[in-house]
Amino acid sequence: MSYLVVIPTYNERDNIQQLIPRVLEQGDAFHILIVDDNSPDGTGALAEELAHREPRLHVLHRPGKMGLGTAYAAGFRWGLDFGAELIFEMDADFSHDPAMLPVFVEEIRDCDLVLGSRYVPGGGVRNWPLSRRLMSQGGSLYARTILGVPIRDLTGGFKCFRRQVLEALPLDQVQTTGYAFQIEMTYRALLAGFRVKEIPIIFVDRVQGASKMSRRVFLEAVIAVWRLRFSLPRPGRPFAVLPPAAPSRCLLEGANAGRPSMS
């Protein structure tokens, strides 16, 4: 059995040098796919160089910036062709702790999609200003209210899918390209009847590189929620949302385990 961690990159050269070994040391089943959008800083070239020495590292090159959602969709298709049983989403900037990957594997035993959540008991964020905290929590509340789903963190990007979920979802019909992609994928999985569970994570703001958040990306999410609500048929049954997982020692004590110092 193999697991694939899909990591989109744009100007993340310094981060991936340290992130890649931290992901691979979580177990021999883990593979990585770097989806690089022709980074000017040479991220794709470095990933290719590292892949020549590491058989569990793979690289997908794209001609330019085409949006986070399309990068993940391309990575998902690659992962399905590769034969991965579990496919992860993960940021390149150490906001997501690689030590949590085995926890996702354990928690997905009784469900189909596991979401790393900042807003269930035990979860949280570090090094964010108040304005960003309010925007993130408000965005999740906004999406949850309009879509009518009992998910606390709809905008997070640390996830684990069973391959059956991605095989069933129409990736070519996904309407969003920015961070709204996270909302849409979870919503479509719920509409399709898949079992979804949140697990607490500690999200740590990046130290190196620049955030890809922009006003355009934010506005896309605001509008996309309404489009999703009225364009996709609602099921005649409750959504299959499992109770959130309890905080684990890995979460409470290891949120920064192995996260390199970047002073």
C-alpha positions as protocol buffer text, in pm:
chain_id: "A"
residue {
  index: 1
  type: MET
  ca { x: 0 y: 0 z: 0 }
}
residue {
  index: 2
  type: SER
  ca { x: 129 y: 346 z: -86 }
}
residue {
  index: 3
  type: TYR
  ca { x: 31 y: 695 z: 30 }
}
residue {
  index: 4
  type: LEU
  ca { x: 86 y: 1007 z: -177 }
}
residue {
  index: 5
  type: VAL
  ca { x: 134 y: 1354 z: -27 }
}
residue {
  index: 6
  type: VAL
  ca { x: 53 y: 1618 z: -290 }
}
residue {
  index: 7
  type: ILE
  ca { x: 240 y: 1945 z: -229 }
}
residue {
  index: 8
  type: PRO
  ca { x: 179 y: 2237 z: -469 }
}
residue {
  index: 9
  type: THR
  ca { x: 469 y: 2481 z: -489 }
}
residue {
  index: 10
  type: TYR
  ca { x: 544 y: 2827 z: -617 }
}
residue {
  index: 11
  type: ASN
  ca { x: 869 y: 2980 z: -492 }
}
residue {
  index: 12
  type: GLU
  ca { x: 916 y: 2732 z: -206 }
}
residue {
  index: 13
  type: ARG
  ca { x: 1276 y: 2628 z: -275 }
}
residue {
  index: 14
  type: ASP
  ca { x: 1405 y: 2687 z: 78 }
}
residue {
  index: 15
  type: ASN
  ca { x: 1109 y: 2512 z: 241 }
}
residue {
  index: 16
  type: ILE
  ca { x: 1101 y: 2193 z: 33 }
}
residue {
  index: 17
  type: GLN
  ca { x: 1466 y: 2111 z: 103 }
}
residue {
  index: 18
  type: GLN
  ca { x: 1371 y: 2064 z: 468 }
}
residue {
  index: 19
  type: LEU
  ca { x: 1013 y: 1945 z: 425 }
}
residue {
  index: 20
  type: ILE
  ca { x: 1075 y: 1653 z: 191 }
}
residue {
  index: 21
  type: PRO
  ca { x: 1289 y: 1443 z: 431 }
}
residue {
  index: 22
  type: ARG
  ca { x: 1049 y: 1519 z: 719 }
}
residue {
  index: 23
  type: VAL
  ca { x: 757 y: 1379 z: 519 }
}
residue {
  index: 24
  type: LEU
  ca { x: 941 y: 1070 z: 395 }
}
residue {
  index: 25
  type: GLU
  ca { x: 1062 y: 975 z: 742 }
}
residue {
  index: 26
  type: GLN
  ca { x: 702 y: 923 z: 852 }
}
residue {
  index: 27
  type: GLY
  ca { x: 707 y: 577 z: 695 }
}
residue {
  index: 28
  type: ASP
  ca { x: 812 y: 381 z: 389 }
}
residue {
  index: 29
  type: ALA
  ca { x: 459 y: 392 z: 245 }
}
residue {
  index: 30
  type: PHE
  ca { x: 474 y: 770 z: 201 }
}
residue {
  index: 31
  type: HIS
  ca { x: 554 y: 919 z: -139 }
}
residue {
  index: 32
  type: ILE
  ca { x: 556 y: 1288 z: -231 }
}
residue {
  index: 33
  type: LEU
  ca { x: 439 y: 1460 z: -547 }
}
residue {
  index: 34
  type: ILE
  ca { x: 564 y: 1816 z: -588 }
}
residue {
  index: 35
  type: VAL
  ca { x: 333 y: 2004 z: -826 }
}
residue {
  index: 36
  type: ASP
  ca { x: 538 y: 2306 z: -930 }
}
residue {
  index: 37
  type: ASP
  ca { x: 400 y: 2599 z: -1127 }
}
residue {
  index: 38
  type: ASN
  ca { x: 727 y: 2697 z: -1294 }
}
residue {
  index: 39
  type: SER
  ca { x: 862 y: 2872 z: -984 }
}
residue {
  index: 40
  type: PRO
  ca { x: 1102 y: 3156 z: -1071 }
}
residue {
  index: 41
  type: ASP
  ca { x: 1319 y: 3066 z: -772 }
}
residue {
  index: 42
  type: GLY
  ca { x: 1398 y: 2721 z: -913 }
}
residue {
  index: 43
  type: THR
  ca { x: 1178 y: 2514 z: -680 }
}
residue {
  index: 44
  type: GLY
  ca { x: 1088 y: 2275 z: -964 }
}
residue {
  index: 45
  type: ALA
  ca { x: 1448 y: 2228 z: -1071 }
}
residue {
  index: 46
  type: LEU
  ca { x: 1558 y: 2156 z: -716 }
}
residue {
  index: 47
  type: ALA
  ca { x: 1272 y: 1908 z: -669 }
}
residue {
  index: 48
  type: GLU
  ca { x: 1376 y: 1732 z: -989 }
}
residue {
  index: 49
  type: GLU
  ca { x: 1736 y: 1713 z: -866 }
}
residue {
  index: 50
  type: LEU
  ca { x: 1626 y: 1567 z: -532 }
}
residue {
  index: 51
  type: ALA
  ca { x: 1395 y: 1318 z: -707 }
}
residue {
  index: 52
  type: HIS
  ca { x: 1692 y: 1169 z: -894 }
}
residue {
  index: 53
  type: ARG
  ca { x: 1829 y: 1061 z: -556 }
}
residue {
  index: 54
  type: GLU
  ca { x: 1500 y: 972 z: -384 }
}
residue {
  index: 55
  type: PRO
  ca { x: 1266 y: 721 z: -556 }
}
residue {
  index: 56
  type: ARG
  ca { x: 971 y: 818 z: -336 }
}
residue {
  index: 57
  type: LEU
  ca { x: 983 y: 1180 z: -454 }
}
residue {
  index: 58
  type: HIS
  ca { x: 805 y: 1270 z: -777 }
}
residue {
  index: 59
  type: VAL
  ca { x: 765 y: 1600 z: -961 }
}
residue {
  index: 60
  type: LEU
  ca { x: 490 y: 1733 z: -1184 }
}
residue {
  index: 61
  type: HIS
  ca { x: 584 y: 2048 z: -1374 }
}
residue {
  index: 62
  type: ARG
  ca { x: 324 y: 2297 z: -1494 }
}
residue {
  index: 63
  type: PRO
  ca { x: 388 y: 2594 z: -1727 }
}
residue {
  index: 64
  type: GLY
  ca { x: 290 y: 2868 z: -1480 }
}
residue {
  index: 65
  type: LYS
  ca { x: 60 y: 2976 z: -1199 }
}
residue {
  index: 66
  type: MET
  ca { x: -278 y: 2819 z: -1268 }
}
residue {
  index: 67
  type: GLY
  ca { x: -436 y: 2821 z: -922 }
}
residue {
  index: 68
  type: LEU
  ca { x: -416 y: 2606 z: -613 }
}
residue {
  index: 69
  type: GLY
  ca { x: -724 y: 2405 z: -700 }
}
residue {
  index: 70
  type: THR
  ca { x: -601 y: 2302 z: -1043 }
}
residue {
  index: 71
  type: ALA
  ca { x: -264 y: 2206 z: -892 }
}
residue {
  index: 72
  type: TYR
  ca { x: -433 y: 1973 z: -646 }
}
residue {
  index: 73
  type: ALA
  ca { x: -667 y: 1831 z: -912 }
}
residue {
  index: 74
  type: ALA
  ca { x: -366 y: 1753 z: -1133 }
}
residue {
  index: 75
  type: GLY
  ca { x: -192 y: 1594 z: -836 }
}
residue {
  index: 76
  type: PHE
  ca { x: -499 y: 1386 z: -752 }
}
residue {
  index: 77
  type: ARG
  ca { x: -520 y: 1249 z: -1107 }
}
residue {
  index: 78
  type: TRP
  ca { x: -150 y: 1166 z: -1096 }
}
residue {
  index: 79
  type: GLY
  ca { x: -196 y: 991 z: -763 }
}
residue {
  index: 80
  type: LEU
  ca { x: -487 y: 781 z: -887 }
}
residue {
  index: 81
  type: ASP
  ca { x: -282 y: 670 z: -1188 }
}
residue {
  index: 82
  type: PHE
  ca { x: 8 y: 597 z: -953 }
}
residue {
  index: 83
  type: GLY
  ca { x: -216 y: 365 z: -751 }
}
residue {
  index: 84
  type: ALA
  ca { x: -201 y: 542 z: -415 }
}
residue {
  index: 85
  type: GLU
  ca { x: -461 y: 421 z: -165 }
}
residue {
  index: 86
  type: LEU
  ca { x: -451 y: 742 z: 39 }
}
residue {
  index: 87
  type: ILE
  ca { x: -389 y: 1085 z: -111 }
}
residue {
  index: 88
  type: PHE
  ca { x: -301 y: 1384 z: 108 }
}
residue {
  index: 89
  type: GLU
  ca { x: -310 y: 1759 z: 63 }
}
residue {
  index: 90
  type: MET
  ca { x: -33 y: 1947 z: 240 }
}
residue {
  index: 91
  type: ASP
  ca { x: 123 y: 2295 z: 230 }
}
residue {
  index: 92
  type: ALA
  ca { x: 490 y: 2339 z: 141 }
}
residue {
  index: 93
  type: ASP
  ca { x: 570 y: 2592 z: 412 }
}
residue {
  index: 94
  type: PHE
  ca { x: 566 y: 2383 z: 733 }
}
residue {
  index: 95
  type: SER
  ca { x: 228 y: 2524 z: 835 }
}
residue {
  index: 96
  type: HIS
  ca { x: 123 y: 2159 z: 844 }
}
residue {
  index: 97
  type: ASP
  ca { x: 327 y: 1933 z: 1069 }
}
residue {
  index: 98
  type: PRO
  ca { x: 459 y: 1623 z: 886 }
}
residue {
  index: 99
  type: ALA
  ca { x: 446 y: 1430 z: 1216 }
}
residue {
  index: 100
  type: MET
  ca { x: 66 y: 1437 z: 1187 }
}
residue {
  index: 101
  type: LEU
  ca { x: 62 y: 1226 z: 870 }
}
residue {
  index: 102
  type: PRO
  ca { x: 52 y: 889 z: 1055 }
}
residue {
  index: 103
  type: VAL
  ca { x: -232 y: 1026 z: 1269 }
}
residue {
  index: 104
  type: PHE
  ca { x: -435 y: 1087 z: 953 }
}
residue {
  index: 105
  type: VAL
  ca { x: -366 y: 728 z: 844 }
}
residue {
  index: 106
  type: GLU
  ca { x: -494 y: 597 z: 1177 }
}
residue {
  index: 107
  type: GLU
  ca { x: -803 y: 819 z: 1183 }
}
residue {
  index: 108
  type: ILE
  ca { x: -916 y: 740 z: 829 }
}
residue {
  index: 109
  type: ARG
  ca { x: -977 y: 376 z: 924 }
}
residue {
  index: 110
  type: ASP
  ca { x: -1344 y: 451 z: 1001 }
}
residue {
  index: 111
  type: CYS
  ca { x: -1412 y: 722 z: 742 }
}
residue {
  index: 112
  type: ASP
  ca { x: -1336 y: 835 z: 386 }
}
residue {
  index: 113
  type: LEU
  ca { x: -1198 y: 1187 z: 425 }
}
residue {
  index: 114
  type: VAL
  ca { x: -1006 y: 1329 z: 720 }
}
residue {
  index: 115
  type: LEU
  ca { x: -973 y: 1705 z: 760 }
}
residue {
  index: 116
  type: GLY
  ca { x: -705 y: 1869 z: 970 }
}
residue {
  index: 117
  type: SER
  ca { x: -905 y: 2123 z: 1168 }
}
residue {
  index: 118
  type: ARG
  ca { x: -792 y: 2436 z: 1349 }
}
residue {
  index: 119
  type: TYR
  ca { x: -1135 y: 2491 z: 1503 }
}
residue {
  index: 120
  type: VAL
  ca { x: -1224 y: 2171 z: 1689 }
}
residue {
  index: 121
  type: PRO
  ca { x: -1114 y: 2110 z: 2051 }
}
residue {
  index: 122
  type: GLY
  ca { x: -737 y: 2076 z: 2061 }
}
residue {
  index: 123
  type: GLY
  ca { x: -681 y: 2258 z: 1733 }
}
residue {
  index: 124
  type: GLY
  ca { x: -550 y: 2609 z: 1686 }
}
residue {
  index: 125
  type: VAL
  ca { x: -318 y: 2849 z: 1507 }
}
residue {
  index: 126
  type: ARG
  ca { x: 15 y: 3004 z: 1599 }
}
residue {
  index: 127
  type: ASN
  ca { x: 182 y: 3327 z: 1493 }
}
residue {
  index: 128
  type: TRP
  ca { x: -126 y: 3473 z: 1324 }
}
residue {
  index: 129
  type: PRO
  ca { x: -233 y: 3834 z: 1379 }
}
residue {
  index: 130
  type: LEU
  ca { x: -584 y: 3889 z: 1510 }
}
residue {
  index: 131
  type: SER
  ca { x: -705 y: 4013 z: 1171 }
}
residue {
  index: 132
  type: ARG
  ca { x: -613 y: 3687 z: 1000 }
}
residue {
  index: 133
  type: ARG
  ca { x: -765 y: 3479 z: 1279 }
}
residue {
  index: 134
  type: LEU
  ca { x: -1093 y: 3666 z: 1242 }
}
residue {
  index: 135
  type: MET
  ca { x: -1091 y: 3633 z: 863 }
}
residue {
  index: 136
  type: SER
  ca { x: -1023 y: 3258 z: 878 }
}
residue {
  index: 137
  type: GLN
  ca { x: -1277 y: 3179 z: 1149 }
}
residue {
  index: 138
  type: GLY
  ca { x: -1533 y: 3411 z: 992 }
}
residue {
  index: 139
  type: GLY
  ca { x: -1479 y: 3251 z: 651 }
}
residue {
  index: 140
  type: SER
  ca { x: -1536 y: 2902 z: 790 }
}
residue {
  index: 141
  type: LEU
  ca { x: -1848 y: 3014 z: 976 }
}
residue {
  index: 142
  type: TYR
  ca { x: -1977 y: 3189 z: 663 }
}
residue {
  index: 143
  type: ALA
  ca { x: -1928 y: 2880 z: 445 }
}
residue {
  index: 144
  type: ARG
  ca { x: -2065 y: 2642 z: 708 }
}
residue {
  index: 145
  type: THR
  ca { x: -2380 y: 2849 z: 751 }
}
residue {
  index: 146
  type: ILE
  ca { x: -2458 y: 2890 z: 382 }
}
residue {
  index: 147
  type: LEU
  ca { x: -2382 y: 2529 z: 290 }
}
residue {
  index: 148
  type: GLY
  ca { x: -2549 y: 2386 z: 600 }
}
residue {
  index: 149
  type: VAL
  ca { x: -2269 y: 2147 z: 688 }
}
residue {
  index: 150
  type: PRO
  ca { x: -2145 y: 2071 z: 1043 }
}
residue {
  index: 151
  type: ILE
  ca { x: -1776 y: 2110 z: 959 }
}
residue {
  index: 152
  type: ARG
  ca { x: -1584 y: 2353 z: 1176 }
}
residue {
  index: 153
  type: ASP
  ca { x: -1292 y: 2418 z: 940 }
}
residue {
  index: 154
  type: LEU
  ca { x: -1401 y: 2418 z: 577 }
}
residue {
  index: 155
  type: THR
  ca { x: -1109 y: 2622 z: 446 }
}
residue {
  index: 156
  type: GLY
  ca { x: -818 y: 2414 z: 577 }
}
residue {
  index: 157
  type: GLY
  ca { x: -574 y: 2249 z: 338 }
}
residue {
  index: 158
  type: PHE
  ca { x: -436 y: 1953 z: 537 }
}
residue {
  index: 159
  type: LYS
  ca { x: -647 y: 1655 z: 426 }
}
residue {
  index: 160
  type: CYS
  ca { x: -641 y: 1283 z: 359 }
}
residue {
  index: 161
  type: PHE
  ca { x: -867 y: 1121 z: 97 }
}
residue {
  index: 162
  type: ARG
  ca { x: -932 y: 755 z: 32 }
}
residue {
  index: 163
  type: ARG
  ca { x: -877 y: 700 z: -339 }
}
residue {
  index: 164
  type: GLN
  ca { x: -1243 y: 598 z: -374 }
}
residue {
  index: 165
  type: VAL
  ca { x: -1348 y: 953 z: -288 }
}
residue {
  index: 166
  type: LEU
  ca { x: -1136 y: 1109 z: -561 }
}
residue {
  index: 167
  type: GLU
  ca { x: -1242 y: 841 z: -810 }
}
residue {
  index: 168
  type: ALA
  ca { x: -1607 y: 927 z: -743 }
}
residue {
  index: 169
  type: LEU
  ca { x: -1580 y: 1306 z: -755 }
}
residue {
  index: 170
  type: PRO
  ca { x: -1587 y: 1481 z: -1095 }
}
residue {
  index: 171
  type: LEU
  ca { x: -1253 y: 1659 z: -1074 }
}
residue {
  index: 172
  type: ASP
  ca { x: -1303 y: 1812 z: -1419 }
}
residue {
  index: 173
  type: GLN
  ca { x: -1620 y: 1982 z: -1294 }
}
residue {
  index: 174
  type: VAL
  ca { x: -1469 y: 2146 z: -987 }
}
residue {
  index: 175
  type: GLN
  ca { x: -1558 y: 2514 z: -1019 }
}
residue {
  index: 176
  type: THR
  ca { x: -1298 y: 2683 z: -799 }
}
residue {
  index: 177
  type: THR
  ca { x: -925 y: 2742 z: -838 }
}
residue {
  index: 178
  type: GLY
  ca { x: -814 y: 2924 z: -521 }
}
residue {
  index: 179
  type: TYR
  ca { x: -868 y: 2847 z: -155 }
}
residue {
  index: 180
  type: ALA
  ca { x: -1240 y: 2796 z: -222 }
}
residue {
  index: 181
  type: PHE
  ca { x: -1127 y: 2465 z: -371 }
}
residue {
  index: 182
  type: GLN
  ca { x: -1091 y: 2335 z: -16 }
}
residue {
  index: 183
  type: ILE
  ca { x: -1454 y: 2418 z: 58 }
}
residue {
  index: 184
  type: GLU
  ca { x: -1578 y: 2270 z: -267 }
}
residue {
  index: 185
  type: MET
  ca { x: -1395 y: 1937 z: -236 }
}
residue {
  index: 186
  type: THR
  ca { x: -1524 y: 1873 z: 116 }
}
residue {
  index: 187
  type: TYR
  ca { x: -1876 y: 1980 z: 20 }
}
residue {
  index: 188
  type: ARG
  ca { x: -1881 y: 1753 z: -285 }
}
residue {
  index: 189
  type: ALA
  ca { x: -1755 y: 1461 z: -75 }
}
residue {
  index: 190
  type: LEU
  ca { x: -2038 y: 1518 z: 174 }
}
residue {
  index: 191
  type: LEU
  ca { x: -2296 y: 1545 z: -102 }
}
residue {
  index: 192
  type: ALA
  ca { x: -2171 y: 1213 z: -242 }
}
residue {
  index: 193
  type: GLY
  ca { x: -2235 y: 1045 z: 94 }
}
residue {
  index: 194
  type: PHE
  ca { x: -1875 y: 993 z: 205 }
}
residue {
  index: 195
  type: ARG
  ca { x: -1790 y: 984 z: 575 }
}
residue {
  index: 196
  type: VAL
  ca { x: -1594 y: 1289 z: 687 }
}
residue {
  index: 197
  type: LYS
  ca { x: -1408 y: 1346 z: 1014 }
}
residue {
  index: 198
  type: GLU
  ca { x: -1216 y: 1643 z: 1151 }
}
residue {
  index: 199
  type: ILE
  ca { x: -904 y: 1594 z: 1361 }
}
residue {
  index: 200
  type: PRO
  ca { x: -737 y: 1877 z: 1556 }
}
residue {
  index: 201
  type: ILE
  ca { x: -418 y: 2027 z: 1419 }
}
residue {
  index: 202
  type: ILE
  ca { x: -201 y: 2320 z: 1518 }
}
residue {
  index: 203
  type: PHE
  ca { x: -146 y: 2546 z: 1216 }
}
residue {
  index: 204
  type: VAL
  ca { x: 181 y: 2738 z: 1235 }
}
residue {
  index: 205
  type: ASP
  ca { x: 224 y: 3041 z: 1010 }
}
residue {
  index: 206
  type: ARG
  ca { x: 505 y: 3023 z: 757 }
}
residue {
  index: 207
  type: VAL
  ca { x: 847 y: 3160 z: 846 }
}
residue {
  index: 208
  type: GLN
  ca { x: 996 y: 3171 z: 496 }
}
residue {
  index: 209
  type: GLY
  ca { x: 836 y: 3275 z: 169 }
}
residue {
  index: 210
  type: ALA
  ca { x: 520 y: 3472 z: 100 }
}
residue {
  index: 211
  type: SER
  ca { x: 158 y: 3375 z: 155 }
}
residue {
  index: 212
  type: LYS
  ca { x: -44 y: 3312 z: -163 }
}
residue {
  index: 213
  type: MET
  ca { x: -360 y: 3464 z: -14 }
}
residue {
  index: 214
  type: SER
  ca { x: -494 y: 3767 z: -204 }
}
residue {
  index: 215
  type: ARG
  ca { x: -810 y: 3974 z: -223 }
}
residue {
  index: 216
  type: ARG
  ca { x: -907 y: 3799 z: -547 }
}
residue {
  index: 217
  type: VAL
  ca { x: -872 y: 3457 z: -384 }
}
residue {
  index: 218
  type: PHE
  ca { x: -1079 y: 3571 z: -86 }
}
residue {
  index: 219
  type: LEU
  ca { x: -1357 y: 3716 z: -304 }
}
residue {
  index: 220
  type: GLU
  ca { x: -1368 y: 3398 z: -511 }
}
residue {
  index: 221
  type: ALA
  ca { x: -1443 y: 3201 z: -196 }
}
residue {
  index: 222
  type: VAL
  ca { x: -1717 y: 3443 z: -88 }
}
residue {
  index: 223
  type: ILE
  ca { x: -1897 y: 3408 z: -421 }
}
residue {
  index: 224
  type: ALA
  ca { x: -1823 y: 3038 z: -475 }
}
residue {
  index: 225
  type: VAL
  ca { x: -2005 y: 2932 z: -158 }
}
residue {
  index: 226
  type: TRP
  ca { x: -2334 y: 3064 z: -293 }
}
residue {
  index: 227
  type: ARG
  ca { x: -2273 y: 2907 z: -634 }
}
residue {
  index: 228
  type: LEU
  ca { x: -2206 y: 2570 z: -473 }
}
residue {
  index: 229
  type: ARG
  ca { x: -2517 y: 2596 z: -256 }
}
residue {
  index: 230
  type: PHE
  ca { x: -2750 y: 2647 z: -549 }
}
residue {
  index: 231
  type: SER
  ca { x: -2579 y: 2458 z: -833 }
}
residue {
  index: 232
  type: LEU
  ca { x: -2532 y: 2120 z: -665 }
}
residue {
  index: 233
  type: PRO
  ca { x: -2834 y: 1906 z: -570 }
}
residue {
  index: 234
  type: ARG
  ca { x: -2883 y: 1850 z: -199 }
}
residue {
  index: 235
  type: PRO
  ca { x: -2924 y: 1491 z: -73 }
}
residue {
  index: 236
  type: GLY
  ca { x: -3237 y: 1379 z: 108 }
}
residue {
  index: 237
  type: ARG
  ca { x: -3035 y: 1245 z: 399 }
}
residue {
  index: 238
  type: PRO
  ca { x: -2809 y: 1391 z: 669 }
}
residue {
  index: 239
  type: PHE
  ca { x: -2445 y: 1445 z: 590 }
}
residue {
  index: 240
  type: ALA
  ca { x: -2215 y: 1166 z: 713 }
}
residue {
  index: 241
  type: VAL
  ca { x: -2001 y: 1372 z: 951 }
}
residue {
  index: 242
  type: LEU
  ca { x: -1833 y: 1173 z: 1228 }
}
residue {
  index: 243
  type: PRO
  ca { x: -1751 y: 1328 z: 1569 }
}
residue {
  index: 244
  type: PRO
  ca { x: -1413 y: 1504 z: 1574 }
}
residue {
  index: 245
  type: ALA
  ca { x: -1118 y: 1299 z: 1691 }
}
residue {
  index: 246
  type: ALA
  ca { x: -989 y: 1368 z: 2039 }
}
residue {
  index: 247
  type: PRO
  ca { x: -660 y: 1557 z: 2070 }
}
residue {
  index: 248
  type: SER
  ca { x: -367 y: 1317 z: 2059 }
}
residue {
  index: 249
  type: ARG
  ca { x: -23 y: 1332 z: 2217 }
}
residue {
  index: 250
  type: CYS
  ca { x: 118 y: 1378 z: 1868 }
}
residue {
  index: 251
  type: LEU
  ca { x: -94 y: 1689 z: 1833 }
}
residue {
  index: 252
  type: LEU
  ca { x: -55 y: 1837 z: 2179 }
}
residue {
  index: 253
  type: GLU
  ca { x: 316 y: 1775 z: 2223 }
}
residue {
  index: 254
  type: GLY
  ca { x: 443 y: 1747 z: 1868 }
}
residue {
  index: 255
  type: ALA
  ca { x: 292 y: 2035 z: 1676 }
}
residue {
  index: 256
  type: ASN
  ca { x: 640 y: 2167 z: 1614 }
}
residue {
  index: 257
  type: ALA
  ca { x: 823 y: 1835 z: 1629 }
}
residue {
  index: 258
  type: GLY
  ca { x: 1098 y: 1841 z: 1373 }
}
residue {
  index: 259
  type: ARG
  ca { x: 992 y: 2180 z: 1241 }
}
residue {
  index: 260
  type: PRO
  ca { x: 1320 y: 2342 z: 1156 }
}
residue {
  index: 261
  type: SER
  ca { x: 1423 y: 2675 z: 1299 }
}
residue {
  index: 262
  type: MET
  ca { x: 1429 y: 2938 z: 1028 }
}
residue {
  index: 263
  type: SER
  ca { x: 1559 y: 3236 z: 1217 }
}
